[in-house]
Amino acid sequence: MRSYRTLFRIPEFTPFLLSFAAHAAAQTIGGLALGTLVFRATGSPFLSAVSMYGPQLAQLLGAAFLLSGADRLPPRAILSGMSLAFATATAVLALPALPVRALFAVVLVQGLVASLGGGVRGGLLNEILPKDGYVLGRSVHNMLWGLTQVAGFATGGALLTLLTPRTCLLLAAALYVASALVTRLGLTARPPRSAGRPSVSATWRTNAVLWSSRPRRLTYLGLWIPNGLVVGGESLYVSYSPSAAGTLYACGALGMFAGDMAVGRLVPPALRPRLATPLRLLLAVPYLLFVLRPGAATAAVAVTAASVGFAASLVLQERLMTLTPDDLAGQALGLHFVGMSTLQGVSAALAGAVAQLTSPAAAMTLMAAGSVTVTLTLAARGATAPSPTAPCSGSPDRRPRTACTTPTAPDSGPSAPSP
């Protein structure tokens, strides 16, 4: 499938995107408002970064205990319930008397709830789209995320000049409610993709199967670490330049949009696998410029160029799906999103700590250098990895699916941040 027109003829694709857009807008506006609120209250780059990306740290607990629910629970009910839970938590964050410690407790709860989101949403997209529509559909999903971030951060930055951060948090809560309504009214109720109840043992058993293959391990690490380190640097935009933070986030989203559009629509399928390493390098190298402490205009250009490299996730997600049986698609993608989110949260905390001891510019440069190093190391190790056409392990409850050995079948399956 190479046509946007054909893609949007699929009945549930549009409401799926609309519900995601409302959820992403709420996350974008709410995250910027929360980071600004904490920075104004504490003056700490570390606490500001952790407040914005702390929920992603908490998703690690969800991956350990809850992730089997991505394939074993009805997707529409889970997505609408998650949006309502986020609306409630965001409204609590807007309470004027809420202490900083209580604020971080709410952030932890948000992360636990969010741990199911990536897998459920990715698995549902896998069901909505035909098999040959994954990369194009996923690129549209990512492009929408980029556009929503551009609009959300620009709108959030403008609103914060007119309104208090707490008022912006209430607006974000309303957007979460809108997302829940679109999900409930626009999507069809579907049964779970996999039999059995979600449980801790099922989560651990399937995660072990997914991690048992070396090609899958390298793919997961490539999706998680270079991306996470760069996003850790992004978490310092507020402390690097408080007045230009919204602009920098919007420019990053614009670059991500351009990259996803190019890779999803213009790059031939045969060429995509070769772009994984160059795109991951592009993601980090422009941030090395921050060692010179550039002004807002130069920083915006560097951020836009670097964010094109986020399109590496499309290439690596396609590879992950060729290595994974269909009945594990939700948990496989959920493990990817949770791992990516966790690395982003850890990196945000690390970057904030380094910035506290040095400066935001120095911390951003170090995170970028680390990303480049990891990408080159993984590329060297991947050169000796088995071919992705090798049979992959199946579900712990089922025999391996022969379809997962067919590299030309673009199974569908997610992001972040971005954030």
C-alpha positions as CSV (number, residue, x, y, z in Angstrom):
1,M,0.0,0.0,0.0
2,R,1.6,3.3,-1.2
3,S,-1.4,5.7,-1.4
4,Y,-2.7,7.9,1.4
5,R,-6.1,7.9,-0.4
6,T,-6.3,4.1,-0.1
7,L,-5.2,4.3,3.6
8,F,-7.9,6.8,4.6
9,R,-10.6,4.7,3.0
10,I,-10.2,2.2,5.8
11,P,-13.2,3.0,8.0
12,E,-11.6,3.1,11.5
13,F,-8.3,4.6,10.6
14,T,-9.6,8.2,10.8
15,P,-11.2,7.9,14.3
16,F,-8.1,6.0,15.5
17,L,-6.0,9.0,14.4
18,L,-8.3,11.6,15.9
19,S,-8.4,9.9,19.3
20,F,-4.6,9.7,19.2
21,A,-4.3,13.3,18.2
22,A,-6.4,14.5,21.1
23,H,-4.5,12.3,23.6
24,A,-1.1,13.6,22.1
25,A,-2.2,17.2,22.3
26,A,-3.2,16.7,25.9
27,Q,0.2,15.1,26.6
28,T,2.1,17.9,24.8
29,I,0.4,20.8,26.4
30,G,0.2,19.2,29.8
31,G,3.8,18.2,29.8
32,L,5.1,21.6,28.9
33,A,2.8,23.2,31.5
34,L,3.9,20.7,34.2
35,G,7.6,21.2,33.4
36,T,7.2,25.0,33.5
37,L,5.2,24.8,36.8
38,V,7.9,22.7,38.5
39,F,10.8,24.9,37.1
40,R,9.1,28.1,38.4
41,A,8.5,26.5,41.8
42,T,11.9,25.0,42.3
43,G,14.3,26.6,39.8
44,S,15.8,23.0,39.3
45,P,16.6,21.8,35.7
46,F,16.6,18.2,37.2
47,L,13.2,18.4,38.7
48,S,11.8,20.1,35.6
49,A,13.1,17.4,33.3
50,V,11.9,14.6,35.6
51,S,8.4,16.1,35.9
52,M,8.0,16.1,32.1
53,Y,9.5,12.6,31.5
54,G,9.0,10.9,34.9
55,P,5.9,9.0,33.7
56,Q,8.1,7.2,31.2
57,L,10.4,6.0,34.0
58,A,7.4,4.5,35.8
59,Q,6.4,2.5,32.7
60,L,9.2,0.1,33.5
61,L,7.1,-1.3,36.3
62,G,4.2,-1.6,34.0
63,A,6.4,-3.6,31.5
64,A,7.3,-6.0,34.3
65,F,3.8,-6.6,35.6
66,L,1.1,-5.4,33.3
67,L,2.2,-5.7,29.7
68,S,0.5,-9.0,28.9
69,G,-2.7,-7.0,29.0
70,A,-1.8,-5.4,25.6
71,D,-2.9,-8.6,23.8
72,R,-5.3,-10.1,26.4
73,L,-7.7,-7.1,27.1
74,P,-10.3,-5.5,24.7
75,P,-8.4,-2.6,23.1
76,R,-11.2,0.0,22.8
77,A,-12.2,-0.3,26.5
78,I,-8.5,0.0,27.6
79,L,-7.7,3.0,25.4
80,S,-10.8,4.9,26.5
81,G,-10.3,4.0,30.1
82,M,-6.6,5.1,30.0
83,S,-7.6,8.6,28.6
84,L,-10.1,9.1,31.4
85,A,-7.5,8.1,34.0
86,F,-5.1,10.6,32.5
87,A,-7.8,13.3,32.5
88,T,-8.3,12.6,36.2
89,A,-4.6,12.6,37.1
90,T,-4.0,15.8,35.1
91,A,-6.8,17.6,36.9
92,V,-5.2,16.6,40.2
93,L,-1.9,18.0,39.1
94,A,-3.7,21.3,38.6
95,L,-4.7,21.6,42.2
96,P,-3.1,24.8,43.6
97,A,-2.2,23.3,47.0
98,L,-0.6,20.2,45.7
99,P,3.0,19.7,47.1
100,V,5.8,18.8,44.8
101,R,6.2,15.4,46.4
102,A,2.5,14.6,45.8
103,L,2.9,15.9,42.2
104,F,5.6,13.3,41.6
105,A,3.4,10.6,43.1
106,V,0.7,11.4,40.6
107,V,3.3,11.4,37.8
108,L,4.3,7.9,38.9
109,V,0.6,6.7,38.7
110,Q,0.4,8.2,35.2
111,G,3.4,6.2,34.1
112,L,1.9,3.0,35.4
113,V,-1.3,3.6,33.5
114,A,0.6,4.6,30.3
115,S,2.6,1.4,30.3
116,L,-0.2,-0.4,28.4
117,G,-0.9,2.4,25.9
118,G,1.8,1.8,23.3
119,G,1.2,-1.9,23.0
120,V,-2.6,-1.6,22.9
121,R,-2.6,1.2,20.4
122,G,0.1,-0.5,18.2
123,G,-1.7,-3.8,18.3
124,L,-5.0,-2.2,17.4
125,L,-3.4,-0.4,14.4
126,N,-2.1,-3.8,13.4
127,E,-5.7,-5.1,13.3
128,I,-7.2,-2.0,11.6
129,L,-4.7,-1.9,8.7
130,P,-4.0,-4.6,6.1
131,K,-0.6,-6.3,6.3
132,D,0.9,-4.2,3.5
133,G,-0.2,-0.9,5.1
134,Y,1.9,-0.9,8.2
135,V,4.8,1.4,7.3
136,L,2.6,3.9,5.5
137,G,0.0,3.9,8.2
138,R,2.6,4.1,10.9
139,S,4.3,7.0,9.2
140,V,1.0,8.9,9.0
141,H,0.6,8.1,12.8
142,N,4.0,9.5,13.5
143,M,3.5,12.5,11.2
144,L,0.3,13.3,13.1
145,W,2.3,13.0,16.3
146,G,4.8,15.5,14.9
147,L,2.1,17.9,13.7
148,T,0.3,17.6,17.1
149,Q,3.6,18.4,18.9
150,V,4.2,21.4,16.6
151,A,0.7,22.7,17.3
152,G,0.7,21.6,21.0
153,F,4.1,23.1,22.0
154,A,3.5,26.3,20.0
155,T,0.0,26.6,21.5
156,G,1.2,25.6,25.0
157,G,4.0,28.1,24.9
158,A,1.6,30.8,23.8
159,L,-0.9,29.8,26.5
160,L,1.7,29.9,29.2
161,T,2.3,33.6,28.4
162,L,-1.4,34.3,29.0
163,L,-2.5,31.7,31.5
164,T,-1.1,29.9,34.5
165,P,0.4,26.5,34.2
166,R,-2.4,25.1,36.3
167,T,-5.0,26.4,33.8
168,C,-3.1,24.8,31.0
169,L,-3.2,21.5,32.9
170,L,-7.0,21.7,33.1
171,L,-7.2,22.3,29.3
172,A,-5.0,19.2,28.8
173,A,-7.4,17.2,31.0
174,A,-10.3,18.3,28.8
175,L,-8.4,17.0,25.7
176,Y,-8.0,13.6,27.4
177,V,-11.7,13.4,27.9
178,A,-12.2,14.2,24.2
179,S,-9.9,11.4,23.3
180,A,-11.8,9.0,25.4
181,L,-15.1,10.0,23.7
182,V,-13.7,9.6,20.2
183,T,-12.3,6.2,21.0
184,R,-15.6,5.0,22.5
185,L,-17.8,6.3,19.7
186,G,-15.5,5.9,16.6
187,L,-13.9,2.5,17.1
188,T,-15.4,-1.0,17.0
189,A,-15.4,-3.2,20.1
190,R,-12.9,-6.0,19.5
191,P,-12.1,-9.1,21.5
192,P,-8.6,-9.5,22.9
193,R,-6.0,-10.8,20.4
194,S,-4.7,-13.5,22.6
195,A,-6.5,-16.0,24.9
196,G,-5.9,-16.0,28.7
197,R,-6.0,-13.5,31.4
198,P,-3.3,-10.9,31.8
199,S,-0.9,-11.7,34.6
200,V,2.6,-11.1,35.9
201,S,3.7,-14.6,34.9
202,A,2.3,-14.2,31.4
203,T,4.0,-10.9,31.0
204,W,7.4,-12.2,32.1
205,R,7.1,-15.4,30.0
206,T,6.3,-13.5,26.8
207,N,8.9,-10.8,27.5
208,A,11.5,-13.6,27.9
209,V,10.4,-15.1,24.5
210,L,10.7,-11.7,22.8
211,W,14.1,-11.1,24.3
212,S,15.4,-14.6,23.5
213,S,16.3,-13.8,19.9
214,R,19.5,-11.9,19.2
215,P,18.2,-10.0,16.1
216,R,15.2,-8.8,18.2
217,R,17.5,-7.8,21.1
218,L,19.6,-5.7,18.8
219,T,16.5,-4.2,17.2
220,Y,15.1,-3.3,20.6
221,L,18.4,-1.7,21.8
222,G,18.5,0.3,18.5
223,L,15.0,1.6,19.1
224,W,15.6,2.4,22.8
225,I,19.0,3.8,23.6
226,P,20.0,6.3,20.8
227,N,16.5,7.7,20.8
228,G,16.4,7.9,24.7
229,L,19.7,9.7,25.0
230,V,18.7,12.4,22.5
231,V,15.3,12.8,24.2
232,G,17.2,13.2,27.5
233,G,18.9,16.2,25.9
234,E,15.5,17.5,24.7
235,S,14.2,17.5,28.2
236,L,16.6,20.4,29.0
237,Y,15.0,22.9,26.5
238,V,13.2,24.7,29.3
239,S,16.3,25.2,31.4
240,Y,18.5,25.9,28.3
241,S,16.3,28.7,27.0
242,P,13.0,29.2,29.0
243,S,11.7,31.7,26.5
244,A,12.4,29.6,23.4
245,A,11.5,26.1,24.8
246,G,8.2,25.9,23.1
247,T,9.8,26.9,19.8
248,L,12.5,24.3,20.1
249,Y,10.0,21.5,20.9
250,A,7.9,22.6,17.9
251,C,10.9,22.6,15.6
252,G,11.8,19.1,16.8
253,A,8.3,17.9,16.0
254,L,8.5,19.6,12.6
255,G,11.7,17.7,11.8
256,M,10.2,14.4,13.0
257,F,7.2,15.0,10.7
258,A,9.5,15.6,7.7
259,G,11.5,12.5,8.4
260,D,8.4,10.2,8.8
261,M,6.8,11.5,5.7
262,A,10.0,10.9,3.6
263,V,10.6,7.4,4.9
264,G,7.0,6.3,5.0
265,R,5.9,7.7,1.6
266,L,9.0,8.3,-0.6
267,V,11.7,5.8,0.3
268,P,11.4,2.5,-1.6
269,P,10.9,-0.5,0.7
270,A,14.1,-2.2,-0.5
271,L,16.1,0.9,0.6
272,R,14.6,1.4,4.1
273,P,16.7,-1.2,6.0
274,R,19.9,0.5,5.0
275,L,18.8,3.8,6.6
276,A,18.6,2.7,10.2
277,T,22.2,3.6,11.1
278,P,22.4,6.9,9.1
279,L,19.1,8.1,10.5
280,R,20.2,7.3,14.1
281,L,23.4,9.2,13.6
282,L,21.5,12.2,12.1
283,L,19.3,12.1,15.3
284,A,22.3,12.9,17.5
285,V,25.1,14.6,15.5
286,P,23.5,18.1,15.2
287,Y,23.2,18.3,19.0
288,L,27.0,18.3,19.3
289,L,26.7,21.9,18.2
290,F,25.3,22.8,21.6
291,V,28.9,22.6,23.0
292,L,29.1,26.1,21.5
293,R,25.9,27.3,23.3
294,P,24.1,28.5,20.2
295,G,21.4,31.1,20.2
296,A,17.8,30.3,19.8
297,A,17.7,30.6,15.9
298,T,20.8,28.3,15.4
299,A,19.5,25.9,18.0
300,A,16.2,25.6,16.3
301,V,17.9,24.7,13.0
302,A,20.0,22.1,14.7
303,V,17.0,20.6,16.5
304,T,14.9,20.5,13.3
305,A,17.6,18.7,11.3
306,A,18.3,16.2,14.1
307,S,14.7,15.3,14.6
308,V,14.5,14.0,11.0
309,G,16.4,11.1,12.4
310,F,13.5,9.9,14.5
311,A,12.3,8.2,11.3
312,A,14.8,5.5,12.2
313,S,12.0,4.1,14.4
314,L,9.9,3.3,11.4
315,V,12.7,1.2,9.9
316,L,13.4,-0.6,13.1
317,Q,9.7,-1.2,13.9
318,E,9.2,-2.8,10.5
319,R,12.2,-5.1,11.2
320,L,10.7,-5.9,14.7
321,M,7.4,-6.9,13.1
322,T,9.1,-9.3,10.6
323,L,10.7,-11.0,13.6
324,T,7.5,-11.3,15.7
325,P,4.4,-13.6,15.4
326,D,1.1,-11.8,14.9
327,D,-0.4,-12.9,18.3
328,L,2.5,-11.2,20.1
329,A,2.4,-8.0,18.1
330,G,0.8,-6.0,20.9
331,Q,3.2,-7.0,23.6
332,A,6.2,-6.8,21.3
333,L,5.3,-3.2,20.5
334,G,4.4,-2.5,24.1
335,L,7.8,-3.7,25.2
336,H,9.4,-1.4,22.6
337,F,7.4,1.6,23.7
338,V,7.9,0.9,27.4
339,G,11.6,0.3,26.9
340,M,11.9,3.5,24.8
341,S,9.9,5.5,27.3
342,T,12.0,4.2,30.2
343,L,15.2,5.0,28.5
344,Q,13.9,8.5,27.7
345,G,12.9,9.0,31.4
346,V,16.2,7.7,32.6
347,S,18.1,9.9,30.1
348,A,16.0,12.9,31.2
349,A,16.9,12.3,34.8
350,L,20.6,11.8,33.8
351,A,20.7,14.9,31.6
352,G,19.0,16.9,34.4
353,A,21.6,15.7,36.9
354,V,24.5,16.6,34.6
355,A,23.0,20.0,33.8
356,Q,22.7,20.6,37.5
357,L,26.4,20.0,37.9
358,T,27.6,21.7,34.7
359,S,25.1,23.4,32.3
360,P,22.2,22.5,30.1
361,A,24.4,23.0,27.0
362,A,27.1,20.7,28.3
363,A,24.6,18.0,29.3
364,M,22.9,18.1,25.8
365,T,26.3,17.7,24.1
366,L,27.3,14.7,26.3
367,M,23.9,13.0,25.7
368,A,24.4,13.4,21.9
369,A,27.9,12.0,22.0
370,G,26.6,9.0,24.0
371,S,23.9,8.4,21.3
372,V,26.5,8.5,18.5
373,T,28.7,6.0,20.4
374,V,25.8,3.6,21.0
375,T,24.6,3.7,17.4
376,L,28.1,2.9,16.0
377,T,28.5,0.1,18.5
378,L,25.1,-1.5,17.6
379,A,25.8,-1.1,13.9
380,A,29.1,-3.0,14.4
381,R,27.4,-5.8,16.4
382,G,24.5,-5.9,13.9
383,A,26.8,-6.7,11.1
384,T,27.5,-10.1,12.7
385,A,23.9,-10.8,13.7
386,P,21.8,-13.5,12.1
387,S,19.6,-12.5,9.2
388,P,16.2,-11.2,10.2
389,T,14.8,-13.9,7.8
390,A,15.7,-16.6,10.4
391,P,12.7,-18.1,12.2
392,C,11.6,-16.2,15.3
393,S,10.3,-17.6,18.5
394,G,6.6,-17.8,18.9
395,S,4.2,-17.3,21.7
396,P,4.9,-19.3,24.9
397,D,1.4,-20.8,24.4
398,R,1.6,-21.4,20.7
399,R,3.9,-22.8,18.0
400,P,6.0,-20.2,16.0
401,R,4.0,-18.7,13.2
402,T,5.5,-19.3,9.7
403,A,4.5,-15.8,8.7
404,C,7.1,-14.3,11.0
405,T,9.8,-15.7,8.9
406,T,8.7,-13.8,5.8
407,P,10.8,-10.5,5.7
408,T,8.8,-9.1,2.8
409,A,5.5,-9.1,4.7
410,P,5.3,-5.6,6.3
411,D,3.4,-6.6,9.4
412,S,2.0,-3.6,11.2
413,G,2.4,-2.7,14.6
414,P,3.5,2.3,17.3
415,S,5.9,7.0,20.1
416,A,7.2,9.5,22.6
417,P,7.8,11.0,22.6
418,S,8.6,11.4,21.1
419,P,8.0,12.0,22.9
